[in-house]
Amino acid sequence: MMRFAIALATALTTAAPALADFEPVRDEGNFRSLVEGRELTRFGIRLQVLPQGEIRGRGFGMDVGGIWEWRDGYFCRTLEFGGSGDGYNCQLVLRDGATLRFVSDQGQGDSADLRLRNPG
């Protein structure tokens, strides 16, 4: 269980190189249109950011859940997984095509790249 929590936390907050092609997503309506009806995926992780403020999915074979809101141009969320979790954090969202980069601590922390995919 502890290994899973460490693996998921690492996968969701791994430092990623800055790329000039990433553009900020600052508008909630734009963000919602990007994620609506789609999955956010990364090796071992499949998540959905639902319109009613929920996050649901699977990470390395375990359920992942949480809540989210859009606040002052940032994606703010909590996550729970495998009896552990990741506390409230507001993240800068960047986009490059079908990839969303979430940068913790309002763009000052670690980042995670997730691909937008149609479920199925």
Secondary structure, DSSP 4 states (H G I P E B T S, - for coil): -HHHHHHHHHHHS------TT-EEE--HHHHHHHHTT-EEEETTEEEEE-TTSEEEEEETTEEEEEEEEEETTEEEEEEEETTEEEEEEEEEEEEETTEEEEEHHHHTS-EEEEEEE---
